[in-house]
Amino acid sequence: MKGFTVQEHQKSLLRGERLHKVKLLKKKRSIYWGHDWKKSPKQLGQLSQTPANCNNFCCVNPRRFGYLTFKELIQLDAMRDGLNE
């Protein structure tokens, strides 16, 4: 710890912890969405930062496009069934 200030030492510990978490996340997501991402490190890095497979309508939040989520649709159906009984 010679030559380091306390702030530099804490900063290096935080950096090491962050890099360790990213490494664990990459290992966890190396087989994700049914693909083996170990072969393409660029896609594995992207997948570790953003777990969504793509940015299509089917993969993002439907509210973004003005639709209801599946859970909300199920709740609406349950409410309608309850009212019809």
C-alpha distances in whole Angstrom, upper triangle without the diagonal:
4,6,6,8,9,12,10,8,11,13,11,12,15,16,15,18,20,20,21,24,25,25,27,29,30,31,33,35,36,39,40,44,45,44,41,38,36,39,38,34,35,37,35,32,35,36,32,32,36,38,41,43,45,46,49,52,51,47,47,48,51,51,50,53,55,56,55,53,54,53,55,58,58,58,61,63,63,64,67,68,68,70,73,73
4,6,8,11,13,11,10,14,15,14,15,18,19,18,21,23,23,24,27,28,28,30,33,33,34,36,38,39,42,43,47,48,46,44,41,39,41,40,36,37,39,37,34,37,38,35,35,39,40,44,46,47,48,52,54,54,50,49,50,54,54,52,56,58,59,58,56,57,57,58,61,62,62,64,66,66,67,70,71,71,73,76,76
4,7,10,12,10,10,13,14,13,15,18,18,19,21,23,23,24,27,28,29,31,33,33,35,37,38,39,42,43,46,48,46,44,41,39,41,40,36,36,39,37,34,36,38,34,34,38,40,43,45,46,47,51,53,53,49,48,49,53,53,51,54,56,57,57,55,57,56,58,61,61,61,64,66,66,67,70,71,71,73,75,76
4,7,8,6,6,10,10,10,12,15,15,16,18,20,20,22,24,25,26,28,30,31,32,34,35,36,40,40,44,45,44,42,39,37,39,38,34,34,36,34,31,33,35,31,31,35,37,40,42,43,44,48,50,50,46,45,46,50,49,48,51,53,54,54,51,53,53,54,57,58,58,60,62,62,63,66,67,67,69,72,73
4,5,5,6,9,10,11,12,14,15,17,18,20,21,23,25,26,27,29,30,32,33,35,36,37,41,41,44,46,45,43,40,38,41,39,35,35,37,35,32,34,35,32,31,35,37,40,42,43,44,48,50,50,46,45,45,49,48,47,50,52,53,53,51,52,52,53,56,57,56,59,61,61,62,65,66,66,68,70,71
4,6,5,6,8,10,11,12,14,15,17,18,20,21,23,24,26,27,29,30,32,33,35,36,39,40,43,45,43,42,39,38,40,39,35,35,37,34,31,33,34,31,30,33,35,38,41,42,43,46,48,48,44,43,43,47,46,45,48,50,51,50,48,50,49,50,54,54,54,56,59,58,59,62,63,63,65,68,68
4,5,5,6,9,10,10,12,14,15,16,18,20,21,22,24,26,27,28,30,31,33,34,37,37,40,43,41,40,37,36,38,36,33,33,34,32,29,30,32,28,27,30,33,36,38,39,40,43,45,45,41,40,40,44,43,42,45,47,48,47,45,47,47,48,51,52,51,54,56,56,57,59,61,61,62,65,66
4,6,5,6,9,10,10,12,14,15,16,18,20,21,22,24,26,27,29,30,31,32,36,36,39,41,40,38,35,34,36,34,30,30,32,30,27,29,30,27,26,29,32,35,37,38,39,42,44,45,41,39,40,44,43,42,45,47,48,48,46,48,47,48,51,52,52,54,57,57,58,60,62,62,64,66,67
4,5,5,6,9,10,11,12,14,15,16,18,20,21,23,24,26,27,29,30,31,35,35,38,40,39,37,34,33,35,34,30,30,32,30,27,29,30,27,26,30,31,35,37,38,39,43,45,45,41,40,41,44,44,43,46,48,49,48,46,48,47,48,51,52,52,54,57,56,57,60,61,61,63,66,67
4,5,5,6,9,10,10,12,14,15,17,18,20,21,22,24,26,27,28,30,33,33,36,39,37,36,33,32,35,33,29,30,31,29,26,28,28,25,24,27,29,32,35,36,37,41,42,42,38,37,38,41,41,40,43,45,46,45,43,44,43,45,48,48,48,51,53,53,54,57,58,58,60,62,63
4,5,5,6,9,10,10,12,14,15,17,18,20,21,22,24,26,27,28,32,32,35,37,35,34,31,30,32,31,27,27,28,26,23,25,26,22,21,25,27,30,33,34,34,38,40,40,36,35,36,39,39,37,41,43,44,43,41,43,42,44,47,47,47,50,52,52,53,56,57,57,59,61,62
4,5,5,6,9,10,10,12,14,15,16,18,20,21,22,24,26,27,30,31,34,36,34,32,29,28,30,29,25,25,27,25,22,24,25,22,21,25,27,30,32,34,35,38,40,40,36,35,36,40,40,39,42,44,45,44,42,44,43,45,48,48,48,51,53,53,54,57,58,58,60,63,63
4,5,5,6,9,10,10,12,14,15,17,18,20,21,22,24,26,29,29,33,34,33,31,29,27,30,29,25,26,27,25,22,24,25,21,21,24,26,29,32,33,35,38,40,40,36,35,36,39,39,38,42,44,44,43,41,42,41,43,46,46,46,49,51,51,52,55,56,56,58,61,61
4,5,5,6,9,10,11,12,14,15,16,18,20,21,22,24,27,27,30,33,31,30,27,26,29,28,24,24,25,23,20,22,22,19,18,21,23,26,29,30,31,35,37,36,33,31,32,36,36,35,38,40,40,40,37,39,38,40,43,43,43,46,48,48,49,52,53,53,55,57,58
4,5,5,6,9,10,11,12,14,15,16,18,20,21,22,26,26,29,31,29,28,25,24,26,25,21,21,23,20,17,19,20,17,16,20,22,25,27,29,30,33,36,35,31,31,32,35,36,34,37,40,40,40,37,39,39,40,43,44,44,46,48,49,50,52,54,54,56,58,59
4,5,5,6,9,10,10,12,14,15,17,18,20,21,24,25,28,30,29,27,24,22,25,24,20,21,23,20,17,20,20,17,17,21,22,26,28,30,31,35,37,36,32,32,33,37,37,36,39,41,42,41,38,40,39,41,44,44,45,47,49,49,50,53,54,54,57,59,60
4,5,5,6,9,10,11,12,14,15,16,18,20,23,23,27,28,27,26,23,22,25,24,21,22,22,19,17,19,19,16,16,19,20,24,26,28,30,33,35,34,30,30,31,35,35,34,37,39,39,38,36,37,36,38,41,41,41,44,46,46,47,50,51,51,53,56,56
4,5,5,6,9,10,11,12,14,15,16,18,21,21,24,26,25,24,21,21,23,22,18,19,19,17,14,16,16,13,12,16,17,21,23,25,26,30,32,31,27,27,28,31,32,31,34,36,36,36,33,34,34,36,38,39,39,42,44,44,45,48,49,49,51,54,55
4,5,5,6,9,10,10,12,14,15,16,20,20,23,25,24,22,19,18,20,19,16,16,18,15,12,15,15,12,12,16,17,21,23,25,26,30,32,31,28,27,29,33,33,32,35,37,38,37,34,35,35,38,40,40,41,44,45,46,47,50,51,51,53,55,56
4,5,5,6,9,10,11,12,14,15,18,19,23,24,23,21,19,17,21,20,17,18,19,15,14,17,16,12,14,17,18,22,23,26,28,31,33,32,28,28,30,33,34,33,36,38,38,37,34,35,35,37,40,40,41,43,45,45,47,49,50,50,53,55,55
4,5,5,6,9,10,10,12,14,17,17,20,22,21,20,18,17,21,20,17,18,18,14,13,15,14,10,11,14,15,19,21,23,25,28,30,29,25,25,26,30,31,30,33,35,35,34,31,32,31,34,36,36,37,40,41,41,43,45,46,47,49,51,52
4,5,5,6,9,10,10,12,15,15,18,20,19,18,15,15,17,16,13,14,14,11,9,11,11,7,9,12,13,16,18,20,22,25,28,27,23,23,25,28,29,28,31,33,33,33,30,31,31,33,35,36,37,39,41,41,43,45,46,47,49,51,52
4,5,5,6,9,10,10,14,15,19,20,18,16,14,13,16,15,12,14,14,11,10,13,12,9,11,14,15,18,19,22,24,27,30,28,25,25,27,31,32,31,34,36,36,35,32,33,33,36,38,38,39,42,43,43,45,47,48,49,51,53,54
4,5,5,6,9,10,13,14,17,19,18,16,14,13,17,17,14,16,16,12,12,14,13,9,12,15,14,18,19,22,24,27,29,28,24,25,26,30,31,31,33,36,35,34,31,31,31,34,36,35,37,39,41,41,43,45,45,46,49,50,51
4,5,5,6,8,11,11,14,16,16,14,12,13,16,15,13,14,13,10,10,11,9,6,9,11,10,14,15,18,21,23,25,24,20,21,23,26,28,27,30,32,31,30,27,28,28,30,32,32,34,36,37,38,40,42,42,43,46,47,48
4,5,5,6,9,10,13,15,13,12,9,9,12,12,10,11,10,7,7,10,8,6,9,11,11,14,15,17,20,23,25,24,20,21,24,27,29,28,30,33,32,32,29,29,29,32,34,34,36,38,39,39,42,44,44,45,48,49,50
4,6,5,8,10,14,14,13,11,10,9,13,13,11,14,13,9,11,13,11,9,13,14,13,16,17,20,23,25,28,26,22,24,26,29,31,30,33,35,34,33,30,30,30,33,35,35,36,39,40,40,43,45,45,46,49,50,51
4,6,7,8,12,13,12,11,11,11,15,15,14,16,14,10,12,14,11,9,12,13,11,15,15,19,21,24,26,23,20,21,23,27,28,28,30,33,31,30,27,27,27,30,32,31,33,36,36,36,39,41,41,42,45,46,47
4,5,5,9,10,10,9,8,9,13,12,12,13,11,8,10,11,7,7,10,11,8,11,11,15,18,20,22,20,17,18,21,24,26,25,28,30,29,28,25,25,26,29,30,30,32,34,35,35,38,40,40,41,44,45,46
4,6,10,10,8,6,5,6,9,10,9,12,10,7,10,11,9,9,13,13,11,14,13,16,20,22,24,22,19,21,24,27,29,28,30,33,32,31,28,28,29,32,33,33,35,37,38,38,41,42,43,44,47,48,49
4,7,6,6,5,6,8,11,12,12,14,12,9,13,13,10,11,15,14,12,14,12,16,19,21,23,20,18,20,23,25,28,28,29,32,30,30,26,26,27,30,31,30,33,35,35,36,39,40,40,42,45,45,46
4,5,6,7,7,10,13,13,13,14,11,9,12,12,9,10,13,12,9,10,9,13,16,17,19,17,14,16,19,22,24,24,26,28,27,26,23,22,23,26,27,27,29,32,32,33,35,37,37,39,41,42,43
4,6,9,9,13,14,14,16,16,12,12,15,14,10,13,15,13,9,9,7,11,14,15,17,14,11,14,17,19,22,22,23,26,24,23,20,20,21,24,25,25,27,29,29,30,33,34,34,36,39,39,40
4,7,9,12,14,14,16,17,14,13,17,16,13,15,18,16,13,13,11,14,17,18,19,16,15,18,21,23,26,26,26,29,27,27,23,22,24,27,27,27,30,32,31,32,35,36,36,38,41,41,42
4,6,9,10,11,13,14,11,10,14,14,11,14,17,15,13,13,11,13,17,18,20,18,16,19,22,24,27,27,27,30,29,29,26,25,27,30,30,30,33,35,34,36,38,39,40,42,44,44,46
4,6,7,9,11,13,10,9,13,14,12,13,17,16,14,15,13,16,20,21,23,21,19,22,25,27,30,29,30,33,32,32,29,28,30,33,33,33,36,38,38,39,42,43,43,45,47,48,49
4,5,6,7,9,7,6,9,10,9,10,14,14,12,14,12,14,18,20,23,21,18,21,24,26,29,28,29,32,31,31,29,28,30,33,33,34,36,38,38,40,42,43,44,46,48,49,50
4,6,6,10,9,7,10,12,11,12,15,16,15,17,15,18,21,23,26,25,22,24,27,30,33,31,33,36,35,35,32,32,33,36,37,37,39,42,42,43,45,47,47,49,51,52,53
4,6,9,9,8,11,13,13,14,17,18,17,18,16,18,22,24,27,25,23,25,29,31,34,32,33,37,36,36,34,33,35,38,38,39,41,43,43,45,47,48,49,51,53,54,55
4,6,6,6,9,10,11,12,15,15,15,16,14,16,19,21,25,24,21,23,26,29,32,30,31,34,34,35,32,32,34,37,37,38,40,42,43,44,46,47,48,50,52,53,54
4,6,5,6,9,10,10,13,14,15,16,15,17,20,22,26,25,22,23,26,29,32,30,31,35,34,35,32,33,34,37,38,39,41,43,43,45,47,48,49,51,53,54,55
4,5,5,6,9,10,11,12,14,15,14,14,17,20,23,23,20,21,24,27,29,27,29,32,32,33,31,32,33,35,36,38,40,41,42,44,46,47,48,50,52,53,54
4,5,5,6,9,10,10,11,12,10,11,14,17,20,19,17,18,21,24,26,24,26,29,29,30,27,28,30,32,33,34,36,38,39,40,42,43,44,46,48,49,51
4,5,5,6,9,10,10,12,11,13,16,19,22,21,18,19,22,25,27,26,27,31,30,30,28,28,30,32,33,34,36,38,39,40,42,44,44,46,48,49,50
4,5,5,7,9,10,12,13,14,16,20,23,22,19,19,22,25,27,25,27,30,30,31,28,29,30,33,34,35,37,39,40,41,43,44,45,47,49,50,52
4,5,5,6,8,9,10,11,13,16,19,19,15,16,19,22,24,22,24,27,27,28,25,26,28,30,31,32,34,36,37,38,40,42,43,44,46,47,49
4,5,5,5,7,8,10,12,15,18,17,13,14,17,20,22,21,23,26,26,26,23,24,25,27,29,30,31,33,34,36,38,39,40,42,44,45,46
4,6,6,10,11,13,15,18,21,20,16,17,19,22,24,23,25,28,28,27,25,26,26,29,30,31,32,35,36,37,39,40,41,43,45,46,47
4,7,9,11,13,14,17,20,19,16,15,17,21,22,20,23,26,26,26,24,25,26,28,30,31,32,34,35,36,38,40,41,42,44,46,47
4,6,8,9,10,14,16,16,12,11,14,17,19,17,19,22,22,22,20,22,23,24,26,27,29,30,32,33,35,36,38,39,41,42,44
4,6,9,11,13,15,14,10,11,13,16,18,17,20,22,22,21,18,19,20,23,24,25,27,29,30,31,33,34,35,37,39,40,42
4,6,7,10,11,10,7,7,10,13,16,14,16,19,18,19,16,17,19,21,22,23,25,26,28,29,31,32,33,35,37,38,40
4,7,9,11,10,7,9,12,15,18,16,18,21,20,20,18,18,20,23,23,24,27,28,29,30,32,33,35,36,38,39,41
4,6,9,9,6,8,12,14,16,14,15,19,18,19,18,19,21,23,23,25,27,28,29,31,33,34,35,37,38,39,41
4,7,8,6,6,10,11,14,11,12,16,16,17,16,18,20,21,22,24,26,27,28,30,31,32,34,36,37,38,40
4,5,5,6,10,10,13,11,11,14,14,16,15,16,19,20,20,22,25,25,26,28,30,30,32,34,35,36,38
4,6,6,8,7,10,9,8,11,10,12,12,13,16,17,17,19,21,21,22,25,26,26,28,31,31,32,35
4,6,8,8,12,11,11,13,11,12,11,11,15,16,15,17,20,20,21,23,25,25,27,29,30,31,33
4,7,8,12,11,12,14,13,14,12,12,15,17,17,19,21,22,23,25,27,27,29,31,32,33,35
4,6,9,8,9,12,11,12,10,12,14,15,16,18,20,21,22,24,26,27,28,30,31,33,35
4,5,6,8,9,9,9,7,10,12,12,14,16,17,18,20,22,23,24,26,27,28,30,32
4,5,5,7,5,6,6,9,11,11,11,14,16,16,18,20,21,21,24,25,26,27,30
4,5,5,5,6,7,11,12,11,12,15,16,15,18,20,20,21,24,25,26,27,30
4,6,7,9,10,14,15,14,15,19,19,19,22,24,24,25,27,29,29,31,33
4,6,9,11,14,16,15,15,18,20,19,21,23,24,24,27,28,28,30,33
4,7,10,13,15,13,13,17,17,16,18,21,21,21,24,26,25,27,30
4,7,9,12,10,10,13,14,13,15,18,18,18,21,23,23,24,27
4,7,8,6,6,10,11,10,12,15,15,16,18,20,20,22,24
4,5,5,6,9,10,11,12,14,15,17,18,20,21,23,25
4,5,5,6,9,10,11,12,14,15,16,18,20,21,23
4,5,5,6,9,10,11,12,14,15,17,18,20,21
4,5,5,6,9,10,10,12,14,15,16,18,20
4,5,5,6,9,10,11,12,14,15,16,19
4,5,5,6,9,10,11,12,14,15,17
4,5,5,6,9,10,10,12,14,16
4,5,5,6,9,10,11,12,14
4,5,5,6,9,10,10,12
4,5,5,6,9,10,11
4,5,5,6,9,10
4,5,5,6,9
4,5,5,6
4,6,5
4,6
4
